[in-house]
Amino acid sequence: MAQYMIAIHHPNDFEPFSESEATARDIDALNEEMRAAGVIRFVGGMKPVASARSVRVRENRTVVSDGPYLETKEHIGGFWVLEVATLDDAVEWGKKAAVACRAPVEVRGFN
């Protein structure tokens, strides 16, 4: 079995609690389906991107700055870490996540 991350992508101005009741129900149902299948290793939502801090090393000093590491129009709003047999299995869960979250997702394996 291998582990995969399914990351939900949201626009930068997304408010975590702005989802409709229907979306929240669909996400809860997906979480229950994943639990019943025994594939969840971790699941979590992220705080707004504005609360991020980036840490870099410049001229042998660590520098902390406000905001995300990359300036993009979207960011990871939450993710699941699943343990499944194949990438295809993870992609099937990713499809369900995209429908439930009404947002694009990315499926990536861990080394």
C-alpha positions as CSV (number, residue, x, y, z in Angstrom):
1,M,0.0,0.0,0.0
2,A,1.2,3.5,-0.8
3,Q,0.2,6.9,0.6
4,Y,-1.2,9.7,-1.5
5,M,-2.2,13.3,-0.8
6,I,-5.4,14.6,-2.3
7,A,-5.1,18.4,-2.0
8,I,-8.1,20.8,-2.5
9,H,-7.3,24.0,-4.3
10,H,-9.2,27.2,-3.4
11,P,-8.9,30.8,-4.7
12,N,-6.9,33.1,-2.4
13,D,-10.0,34.9,-1.2
14,F,-11.8,31.7,-0.2
15,E,-13.3,31.7,3.3
16,P,-13.1,28.3,4.9
17,F,-16.6,28.5,6.4
18,S,-18.3,30.0,3.3
19,E,-19.2,26.6,1.8
20,S,-22.8,25.8,1.3
21,E,-24.6,23.3,3.6
22,A,-24.8,20.9,0.6
23,T,-21.1,21.1,0.1
24,A,-20.4,20.5,3.8
25,R,-22.8,17.5,3.8
26,D,-21.1,16.1,0.7
27,I,-17.6,16.5,2.3
28,D,-18.8,14.8,5.5
29,A,-20.3,11.9,3.5
30,L,-17.0,11.5,1.6
31,N,-15.1,11.5,4.8
32,E,-17.4,8.8,6.2
33,E,-17.0,6.8,3.0
34,M,-13.2,7.0,3.2
35,R,-13.3,6.0,6.9
36,A,-15.5,3.0,6.1
37,A,-13.1,2.0,3.4
38,G,-10.2,2.3,5.9
39,V,-8.1,4.6,3.6
40,I,-7.8,7.8,5.6
41,R,-4.5,8.4,7.4
42,F,-5.0,12.1,8.0
43,V,-7.4,14.8,6.9
44,G,-7.3,18.5,7.6
45,G,-8.4,21.9,6.4
46,M,-6.0,24.8,6.2
47,K,-6.3,28.3,7.7
48,P,-6.6,31.2,5.1
49,V,-3.5,31.8,3.0
50,A,-3.1,35.2,4.6
51,S,-2.1,33.6,7.9
52,A,0.8,31.7,6.2
53,R,4.5,32.5,7.0
54,S,7.3,31.7,4.7
55,V,10.8,30.8,6.0
56,R,13.8,31.2,3.7
57,V,17.6,31.2,4.1
58,R,19.3,34.2,2.6
59,E,22.9,35.0,3.0
60,N,23.2,32.4,5.8
61,R,20.3,33.9,7.7
62,T,16.7,32.7,8.1
63,V,14.2,35.2,7.0
64,V,10.5,34.9,7.9
65,S,7.9,36.8,5.9
66,D,4.2,37.1,5.9
67,G,2.2,35.2,3.3
68,P,2.6,32.1,1.3
69,Y,5.8,30.9,-0.3
70,L,4.5,31.3,-3.8
71,E,2.3,34.2,-5.1
72,T,-0.5,32.4,-6.9
73,K,-4.2,32.8,-7.5
74,E,-5.0,29.5,-5.8
75,H,-3.7,27.7,-2.7
76,I,-4.2,24.4,-0.9
77,G,-7.3,24.8,1.3
78,G,-7.2,21.3,2.8
79,F,-6.1,17.8,2.1
80,W,-6.4,14.1,2.8
81,V,-3.6,11.6,3.2
82,L,-4.9,8.2,2.0
83,E,-3.3,4.8,2.0
84,V,-4.5,2.8,-1.1
85,A,-3.0,0.2,-3.4
86,T,-2.4,2.2,-6.5
87,L,-2.3,5.7,-8.0
88,D,-5.5,4.8,-9.9
89,D,-7.3,4.1,-6.6
90,A,-6.1,7.5,-5.3
91,V,-7.3,9.2,-8.4
92,E,-10.8,7.6,-8.0
93,W,-10.9,9.1,-4.5
94,G,-9.7,12.4,-6.0
95,K,-12.6,12.4,-8.4
96,K,-15.0,12.1,-5.5
97,A,-13.2,14.9,-3.6
98,A,-13.4,17.2,-6.6
99,V,-17.2,16.6,-6.8
100,A,-17.8,16.9,-3.0
101,C,-15.6,20.0,-2.6
102,R,-16.7,21.6,-5.8
103,A,-13.1,22.6,-6.4
104,P,-10.1,21.2,-8.3
105,V,-7.9,18.7,-6.5
106,E,-4.4,17.4,-7.0
107,V,-3.4,13.8,-6.3
108,R,0.3,13.1,-5.5
109,G,2.1,10.2,-4.0
110,F,4.7,10.3,-1.2
111,N,8.2,8.9,-1.7
